[in-house]
Amino acid sequence: MGCVQRRPVRVVLGIVMSLAVAYPALGAGEGPAAGAAAPPPREMNGLNLLHFEDFEKDPGVIAKQWKPTDPKAWAVVEDGAGHAYALKGASDYTPPVRSPHNISLLNDLEVTDFVLQADMKQTGKEYGHRDMCIFFGYQDPAHFYYVHIATRADPHAHSVFIVNGAPRVSIAAERTEGADWGLDVYHKVRIARDTASGAIKVFFDNLDTPIMTAQDKTFLHGKVGFGSFDDTGNVDNIVLWGKKKE
């Protein structure tokens, strides 16, 4: 599968965990620069399509679908021939415990099992903790999971984290040494969550082999979203397959 001007990520995991159906990764010149994306499959791994957003709708309609920690930090922006959802700068928000500041959640939708996919571009400077985040199992500002994809892994970066009424804690069972975001490059990112087993798998460009895995059953449903601990970036072509919380 191709991607926009990406370098391959060297995966250190020894186990290949394949998804049953692969929604195609970006090819050269695709992504937001190509305008509206093709509709995604109606089903993934037995989960129904719940939401698809390529940010080509009226910005007012899009704004009602998202709940950011600071609305002034986010905007729908032109990106090539299309549009993307951009985290432009630091949010005026202080979380109750040590956790990311910049979060935008998909409104009015809570899921249990899910596959969440998006094209993501990091727009900040290069350093060890240069990151983008994906949030899930979100209950409230002090209780949720998030995936932190960063240049280099350490106890506080490039891992699956839980925020459970206390500062975030890494719960990854396996992870790579880091991810190369590159410059002005979109990457295909996917998270697969199975609540029965507690499994969490994170994919970056290579949709066959995860860059992180974890297993946890603390939060079995919740909202999903995107953001960064303290950096900037764009998100586009968001696809959510899943089971709604009853």
N, C-alpha and C positions, 0 to 999 in steps of 0.2 A: 504494500500500500504506500502511496506517495504522500508527501506533505509539502508545504510551501517552503522551499529553500531551507530544509532542516538538515541538521547533522544527525546521524544515528545516535540513539541513547544506548550506552553499554549497560546491559542489564545483568546484574549479578545473581538474580534468583535462579535456582536450579530447576524449578518446576514450572512447566508451561501449563497455564490455565486458560483454556480456549472458551470464548463465548460462542453460542450456537449460530448466531447470525451477525455478520459484520456490516454495519452501516459504513459506506466507503469513506476512507480518509481523504483529506484534501489532496488534490493533484497540483502540480505547478501552476501558479497563476489563479488558483481558485480561492474560495473563502470570500470575505466581505468585498474584496476588489472585484469580484465577479457579479455583484448585486445579489438579488434574491436567490436563496438556495432551493434546490429541488426538494419536494416533500419527502420526509423520512418514511421508513416502513411503518405500517400500522401496528406492528407487533415486534417485540424483541424478547427472546428467551421466555416466551409465554406471557409476557406483560404487555398490556395495551398502551398505545400512545395516548398520553394525557396532555402533553403541551409541546408546541413547537413555536419557536420565535426566531425570526431572522432580522427583526428590527427594521423592517421595511413598511410597517404600518404607521399610522398617525402617531406622533410622539405623545400626544395627550392620552391616547388609548394605552400605549405602552407604559406610561408613567403610573397608571392605575393598577397595573399588574405587578408592580414591584414596590417593596418597602425597604428603602435604604436607611442605614443608621444616620446618614446625613444627606438629604436630597441634593444639596448644593455640590456635593462631591461627585455626583453621577450625571451623565447626559448621554443622549443618543447623538452620535457624531457621524459625519461622513468619513468613510474609510474606503478609498479607491472609488469604485463605481457603486458601492453600496453603503450600508450603515452598520454600526456596531454600538454596543452598550459600553460606555467608557467610564472607568474610575479615573477621574482627572487629577485628584489630589487627596490630601489627608482629610479625613472626616472629623467634624467637630463632635466627637463622641468619645466618652470614656467608659469602657466596659466595667462591670462590677468586679470582675476578677481578671487576671492577666490572660488576655486572649486578643484576637484580631479586632482592629478598630474599624475597618472598612468592610461593611457587609451590606448586600442587597438581597433580600429574600423574595422568592416568588410568592405572591399573595394568595390567600384563600385556597391553598392546596396542601394537604398533608398526605404523605405516602408512607407505606410500610416497606415492602420489597420494591426495588426500583433499579433502573439503569438510567443514569444521567450523563449526557454527552454535550460537549460544546467545543467550539473553536476558540482558543484563548491566545492572546498575545500580551507579553509583558512589555511595558513601555518605560520602565525605569532604568537606572544605571546598573551596571554589573557589579555585584558583590556577593559574598557567600550566602546571605539570606534573601537575595533577590527572589521574589515569590509572587505567586497567585494562589488563591485559596478557593476551595469548594466546600460549602456547608451543607449538612444534612442532619436528620434527626433533631432539628432545632425545636426546642420546647419554649425557651425564654432566653434572655441575655446571659444567663449563667449556666445553661444546660443544653449542650449540643455537641455534635462531632464536627470536625473539619479536616480536610486534607490540605496540607501545606506543601506545594511543589516548589522546590528551591534549587539553587545552583549546587549547594553542598549540604550533605546531611550532617547533623549534629544533634545533641539532645533536644534542641529547640527548633529544628528546621528539617524540612523534607521528610515528613512523616504523616501518619494518621494520628490525630489528637482527639482527646475527649476533654470537654469542659463540663465539670460536674460539681458546681458550687464552689470550685477552687481553681487556682491557676491551671492552665492546660497541661495535660500529661500525654506523652507519646505512648501509643498502644500498638504500634506497628510490630508485627511478628517478623516480617521481612521487608526490606526496602533497598533501593539502589543507593549508590554513593552521591547521587544528585541528578539534576536534569539541566540540559542546555537549552535555555529559552531563546538564545540568539538575539539578533536585532531586527525588529520590524518583521517578525515571523509568526504566523499563526500555527498552533499545534492542536491536534485533535486529542482531547482529554475525555476520559470516560471513567465513571465510577459505577460499580455493580454492587448492590447490597441485597443480601439474603438474610431475613430476620430469623428464620427457623434455625439456621446454623450459626448465625451471628457474623457470617463472612462479609468482609469488605475488601474489594479488589479495585485497584487504581491503575489505569492505563494511560500512557503518554505516547502518542503517535502509533506505536506498535499495539494494535488492539487484540493481539493474541497472548502477549506476555506481560503480566502486571509489573509495575515498578514498585508497588507497595501492596502488602496484604495485612489484614488485621482480623481479629475475631472478638466481637463484643456484643452483648445483648442488653446494655443499660437502657438505651433509647430505641424502642421498636417502631417508632413512627415519628413524624415531624416534618417541618418545612425544609426546603432546599434553597440554596442561593450561591452567590459568587462574591468574590472580593479579594482582599489582600490584607496581610498583617499591617504593613505600613508602606506599601509601594503603590504603583499605578499599573493599569493594563486595560485591555479591551476584551469583551466577550461577544460572541456571535453564534448564530445557528444552534441555539440551545434546543435540545430534544430531551424530553422526559417520558420514559415508559415506566409504568408502575401500577401498584395497587393503592387505591385511595384508602385512607383511614376511615373505618366505618363509624 
